[in-house]
């Protein structure tokens, strides 16, 4: 059954320049104790890719590259297949109660991505093969909070749609939560490879969200991802498949003409979105932010970036664990929030805005 799911996911993903296929593959020995690990090992062995073993998915050595930039770009083309041993799930506010750890890392090259801080020294893509153990832990969390609904975010540290053709894990997660009366799944993606997920038995327990932005942001800061048009077409497919749909507008970024840019984005969404999508639609609004660590890494990895990261123009906001980030000053943030909320109310009067942060 698992192999059939993988084969279908790979076939329906199709051929696409933004479809991640690794150049380098590492395996933890323990990954071969699981059916998914063995299937992936066979697949990449048959493809003739260089396979190396690693003692831990957290300690991968030997990714080629003479400079930091070369190593970073090669790491983004590296797949590490491992076992998720830490089954204590992180919190995922405000999106959900818990993060669902199916994978870590993303093949996209979004300049602003917060993963530049969170997994800055390990940018390779890690997939975890012990999904049954991960789902069992999720079920324990659900029981602990009963009779409340417990939400799980599957895209905290990765874009699971971008690697679904490799693992099939997201479809298994969707169907697991489809059978959970008190469990709900959420994830967000910048990729359009959704066909293998359309027939999943979701029972409306999974909210499928797409990250959208103004043309300026997508063109300048989101290389290696699907286009606006591709994401919008995929959103229509997802809505027609009965999934609750959402859009994350992030990062909200103040470029010259940002008001008109975001109005254009929302008007295009309204004009082209499938009618089914309007029945249960949510928006999440997240302003651009960066950390000192992220800025340093971004400038190393994307030295020609046009991303504005001037601390003097920002407000420092303390976060959890004593770490902070730079966000827009209150007045500028309020302008972003007011403009987006007014335009969403005008164009999508029945939609719910879940938060602005």
C-alpha positions as CSV (number, residue, x, y, z in Angstrom):
1,X,0.0,0.0,0.0
2,X,2.8,2.4,0.9
3,X,4.7,1.8,-2.4
4,X,1.5,2.4,-4.4
5,X,0.9,5.7,-2.6
6,X,4.5,6.8,-3.3
7,X,4.2,5.7,-7.0
8,X,1.0,7.7,-7.4
9,X,2.3,10.7,-5.7
10,X,5.3,10.7,-7.9
11,X,3.3,10.1,-11.1
12,X,0.7,12.8,-10.4
13,X,3.4,15.4,-9.5
14,X,4.4,15.4,-13.2
15,X,7.5,17.0,-14.7
16,X,8.2,20.5,-13.4
17,X,11.3,22.6,-13.0
18,X,10.4,23.4,-9.4
19,X,9.7,19.7,-8.4
20,X,12.4,18.8,-5.9
21,X,14.6,15.8,-6.9
22,X,17.8,15.4,-4.9
23,X,21.3,15.3,-6.2
24,X,22.7,13.8,-3.0
25,X,21.0,11.4,-0.6
26,X,22.0,10.4,3.0
27,X,20.3,7.7,5.1
28,X,20.4,7.0,8.8
29,X,20.9,3.2,9.3
30,X,17.8,3.1,11.4
31,X,15.7,4.5,8.6
32,X,16.1,1.2,6.8
33,X,14.1,-0.5,9.6
34,X,10.9,1.2,8.3
35,X,9.0,0.4,5.0
36,X,9.3,4.0,3.7
37,X,13.0,4.1,4.4
38,X,13.6,0.9,2.5
39,X,11.4,2.0,-0.4
40,X,13.4,5.3,-0.7
41,X,16.7,3.4,-0.5
42,X,15.6,1.1,-3.4
43,X,14.4,4.0,-5.4
44,X,17.6,6.1,-5.2
45,X,19.8,3.0,-5.7
46,X,17.9,2.2,-8.9
47,X,18.3,5.8,-10.1
48,X,22.0,5.6,-9.5
49,X,22.2,8.6,-7.1
50,X,25.2,8.7,-4.8
51,X,23.9,7.3,-1.4
52,X,25.8,7.8,1.8
53,X,25.1,6.8,5.4
54,X,25.1,9.2,8.3
55,X,24.9,8.4,12.0
56,X,22.3,11.2,12.6
57,X,20.1,13.4,10.5
58,X,21.4,16.2,12.7
59,X,25.0,15.6,11.9
60,X,25.3,15.3,8.1
61,X,28.9,15.8,6.8
62,X,30.3,15.6,3.3
63,X,28.0,17.9,1.3
64,X,30.3,19.2,-1.4
65,X,31.1,22.8,-2.1
66,X,34.3,24.9,-1.9
67,X,32.5,28.0,-0.5
68,X,29.7,28.5,2.0
69,X,27.3,29.6,-0.8
70,X,28.2,26.5,-2.8
71,X,27.7,24.2,0.2
72,X,24.3,25.9,0.9
73,X,23.1,25.5,-2.6
74,X,24.2,21.8,-2.6
75,X,22.5,21.3,0.8
76,X,19.3,22.5,-0.8
77,X,19.7,19.7,-3.3
78,X,20.4,17.1,-0.5
79,X,17.8,14.7,0.9
80,X,18.4,13.1,4.3
81,X,16.2,10.2,5.3
82,X,16.0,9.7,9.0
83,X,14.0,8.7,12.1
84,X,12.3,11.4,14.2
85,X,13.4,10.4,17.7
86,X,12.1,13.5,19.5
87,X,8.4,12.9,19.8
88,X,7.7,15.9,22.0
89,X,5.9,18.2,19.6
90,X,6.7,21.9,19.6
91,X,3.9,24.5,20.1
92,X,2.8,26.3,16.9
93,X,1.0,29.4,18.0
94,X,-1.0,31.1,16.6
95,X,-1.7,28.7,13.8
96,X,-2.2,25.5,15.9
97,X,-1.6,23.8,19.2
98,X,1.2,21.7,18.0
99,X,3.6,21.2,15.1
100,X,3.5,17.9,13.3
101,X,7.1,16.9,12.5
102,X,6.9,15.1,9.1
103,X,10.0,16.9,7.6
104,X,12.5,19.7,8.1
105,X,13.9,22.0,5.5
106,X,12.6,23.2,2.2
107,X,13.9,23.2,-1.4
108,X,12.6,26.7,-2.1
109,X,14.9,29.7,-2.1
110,X,12.8,32.3,-0.5
111,X,15.2,35.1,0.7
112,X,13.2,36.1,3.7
113,X,12.4,32.6,5.0
114,X,12.5,32.2,8.8
115,X,14.1,28.8,8.4
116,X,17.3,30.8,7.7
117,X,17.3,31.2,11.5
118,X,15.6,28.0,12.7
119,X,17.7,25.6,10.7
120,X,20.4,27.9,9.5
121,X,23.3,25.5,9.8
122,X,21.3,22.5,8.4
123,X,19.5,23.7,5.2
124,X,19.3,20.2,3.7
125,X,15.9,18.5,3.4
126,X,15.1,15.9,6.1
127,X,12.2,13.5,5.9
128,X,11.2,11.2,8.7
129,X,10.1,7.6,8.0
130,X,8.6,6.7,11.3
131,X,5.2,8.3,10.5
132,X,3.2,5.7,12.5
133,X,5.0,6.7,15.7
134,X,4.5,10.4,14.9
135,X,0.8,9.8,14.4
136,X,0.5,7.8,17.6
137,X,2.1,10.7,19.5
138,X,-0.4,13.1,17.8
139,X,-3.2,10.9,19.0
140,X,-1.9,11.0,22.6
141,X,-2.0,14.9,22.4
142,X,-5.5,14.8,21.1
143,X,-6.7,12.5,24.0
144,X,-5.0,14.8,26.5
145,X,-7.0,17.8,25.3
146,X,-10.3,16.1,24.8
147,X,-13.1,17.2,24.4
148,X,-11.4,20.2,22.8
149,X,-10.3,20.2,19.2
150,X,-6.5,19.9,18.8
151,X,-4.9,21.4,15.7
152,X,-1.6,20.4,14.2
153,X,0.5,22.4,11.8
154,X,2.5,20.3,9.3
155,X,4.5,23.2,7.7
156,X,6.3,24.7,10.6
157,X,9.8,23.6,9.5
158,X,9.1,22.5,5.9
159,X,6.8,22.7,2.9
160,X,5.3,19.2,2.9
161,X,3.7,19.6,-0.5
162,X,7.1,20.2,-2.1
163,X,8.3,16.7,-1.0
164,X,5.0,14.8,-1.1
165,X,6.0,13.1,-4.4
166,X,9.0,11.6,-2.5
167,X,7.4,10.4,0.7
168,X,3.6,10.3,0.4
169,X,3.6,11.2,4.1
170,X,1.2,14.2,3.8
171,X,-1.6,12.1,2.3
172,X,-1.2,9.6,5.1
173,X,-1.4,12.4,7.6
174,X,-4.5,13.9,6.0
175,X,-6.3,10.5,6.1
176,X,-5.1,9.9,9.7
177,X,-6.6,13.2,10.8
178,X,-9.7,12.5,8.7
179,X,-10.4,9.7,11.2
180,X,-9.8,11.8,14.3
181,X,-13.1,13.4,15.6
182,X,-11.1,15.8,17.8
183,X,-8.0,16.3,15.6
184,X,-7.4,18.8,12.8
185,X,-4.5,19.2,10.4
186,X,-3.3,22.4,8.8
187,X,-0.4,23.1,6.4
188,X,0.7,25.8,4.0
189,X,2.5,25.6,0.7
190,X,4.1,27.6,-2.1
191,X,3.9,24.7,-4.5
192,X,1.2,23.5,-6.9
193,X,1.8,19.8,-6.9
194,X,-1.4,18.8,-5.2
195,X,-3.0,16.2,-7.6
196,X,-2.0,13.2,-5.4
197,X,-3.8,14.7,-2.5
198,X,-7.2,15.4,-4.2
199,X,-8.7,12.0,-3.5
200,X,-7.5,11.8,0.1
201,X,-10.2,10.9,2.7
202,X,-9.9,14.2,4.5
203,X,-13.5,14.5,5.9
204,X,-12.9,18.3,6.0
205,X,-10.5,17.9,8.9
206,X,-7.6,19.4,7.0
207,X,-7.3,23.0,6.1
208,X,-5.2,23.4,3.0
209,X,-3.5,26.8,2.8
210,X,-1.5,28.5,0.1
211,X,1.1,31.2,0.7
212,X,0.4,34.1,-1.6
213,X,1.9,37.5,-2.1
214,X,2.1,40.5,-4.3
215,X,3.9,40.1,-7.6
216,X,6.8,42.2,-6.4
217,X,7.6,39.8,-3.5
218,X,7.1,36.6,-5.5
219,X,9.3,37.7,-8.4
220,X,12.1,39.2,-6.2
221,X,12.2,37.0,-3.2
222,X,10.7,33.5,-3.9
223,X,12.8,31.7,-6.5
224,X,12.4,28.0,-6.7
225,X,8.6,28.0,-5.9
226,X,5.5,27.8,-8.0
227,X,4.1,30.9,-9.7
228,X,1.1,32.9,-8.4
229,X,-1.0,31.5,-11.3
230,X,0.1,27.9,-10.5
231,X,-0.8,28.3,-6.8
232,X,-4.1,29.8,-7.7
233,X,-5.0,27.0,-10.1
234,X,-4.0,24.5,-7.4
235,X,-6.2,26.3,-4.8
236,X,-9.1,25.8,-7.1
237,X,-8.4,22.1,-7.4
238,X,-8.2,21.8,-3.6
239,X,-11.4,23.7,-3.1
240,X,-13.3,21.5,-5.6
241,X,-11.9,18.4,-3.7
242,X,-13.8,19.6,-0.6
243,X,-10.9,20.8,1.5
244,X,-11.4,23.9,3.7
245,X,-9.1,26.5,2.1
246,X,-7.0,29.3,3.4
247,X,-4.4,31.8,2.3
248,X,-1.5,33.1,4.2
249,X,-0.4,36.5,3.0
250,X,3.2,36.5,4.1
251,X,5.5,38.2,4.5
252,X,3.5,41.5,4.2
253,X,6.3,43.7,2.8
254,X,6.3,47.5,2.3
255,X,7.7,48.0,-1.1
256,X,7.0,51.1,-3.3
257,X,3.4,50.8,-4.2
258,X,2.6,48.1,-1.7
259,X,-1.0,49.2,-1.2
260,X,-1.8,48.8,-4.9
261,X,0.2,45.6,-5.1
262,X,-1.7,43.9,-2.3
263,X,-5.1,45.2,-3.6
264,X,-4.2,43.7,-7.0
265,X,-3.3,40.4,-5.4
266,X,-6.6,40.2,-3.6
267,X,-8.6,41.3,-6.6
268,X,-7.0,38.6,-8.7
269,X,-7.8,36.0,-6.1
270,X,-11.4,37.1,-6.0
271,X,-11.8,37.1,-9.8
272,X,-10.2,33.7,-10.4
273,X,-10.9,31.7,-7.3
274,X,-13.3,28.7,-7.7
275,X,-16.7,29.4,-6.2
276,X,-16.3,26.4,-3.9
277,X,-13.4,28.1,-2.2
278,X,-15.5,31.0,-0.9
279,X,-17.7,28.7,1.3
280,X,-15.1,28.3,4.1
281,X,-12.1,30.6,3.6
282,X,-9.6,31.9,6.0
283,X,-6.7,34.5,5.8
284,X,-3.6,34.8,8.0
285,X,-1.6,38.0,7.8
286,X,2.1,38.0,8.8
287,X,4.3,41.1,8.4
288,X,7.9,40.7,7.3
289,X,10.4,40.1,10.1
290,X,14.0,39.1,10.4
291,X,16.5,38.2,13.1
292,X,20.2,39.3,13.3
293,X,21.2,35.7,12.6
294,X,18.9,35.5,9.6
295,X,20.1,38.7,8.1
296,X,23.7,37.6,8.2
297,X,22.9,34.3,6.6
298,X,20.6,35.8,4.0
299,X,23.3,38.3,2.9
300,X,25.8,35.4,2.6
301,X,23.5,33.2,0.6
302,X,21.8,35.7,-1.5
303,X,24.3,38.6,-1.8
304,X,22.3,40.4,-4.5
305,X,19.0,40.3,-2.6
306,X,16.9,43.4,-2.7
307,X,15.3,42.5,0.6
308,X,15.3,45.5,3.0
309,X,16.7,44.6,6.4
310,X,17.7,47.9,8.0
311,X,17.5,47.6,11.8
312,X,17.2,51.4,12.2
313,X,13.9,51.3,10.3
314,X,12.4,48.6,12.4
315,X,11.1,47.8,15.8
316,X,12.7,45.1,18.0
317,X,10.1,42.6,19.2
318,X,11.0,40.1,21.9
319,X,10.0,36.5,21.3
320,X,10.0,33.3,23.2
321,X,13.2,32.0,24.8
322,X,14.6,35.5,25.0
323,X,15.1,35.8,21.3
324,X,13.8,38.7,19.4
325,X,13.1,39.9,15.8
326,X,12.8,43.1,13.8
327,X,9.3,44.0,12.7
328,X,7.8,47.1,11.3
329,X,7.2,50.0,13.7
330,X,3.7,50.1,15.1
331,X,2.3,52.8,12.8
332,X,3.6,51.0,9.6
333,X,2.4,47.6,10.9
334,X,-1.0,49.1,11.6
335,X,-1.2,50.5,8.0
336,X,-0.5,47.1,6.6
337,X,-3.1,45.5,8.8
338,X,-5.8,48.1,8.1
339,X,-5.3,48.0,4.4
340,X,-5.3,44.2,4.1
341,X,-8.3,43.8,6.5
342,X,-10.3,46.4,4.6
343,X,-9.6,44.9,1.2
344,X,-10.4,41.3,2.4
345,X,-13.7,42.5,3.9
346,X,-14.6,44.2,0.6
347,X,-13.7,41.3,-1.6
348,X,-14.3,38.3,0.7
349,X,-17.0,39.4,3.1
350,X,-17.6,35.9,4.4
351,X,-14.0,35.0,5.0
352,X,-12.4,34.9,8.4
353,X,-9.2,36.7,9.2
354,X,-7.5,34.4,11.8
355,X,-4.8,36.8,12.9
356,X,-2.3,39.6,12.1
357,X,1.1,39.3,13.5
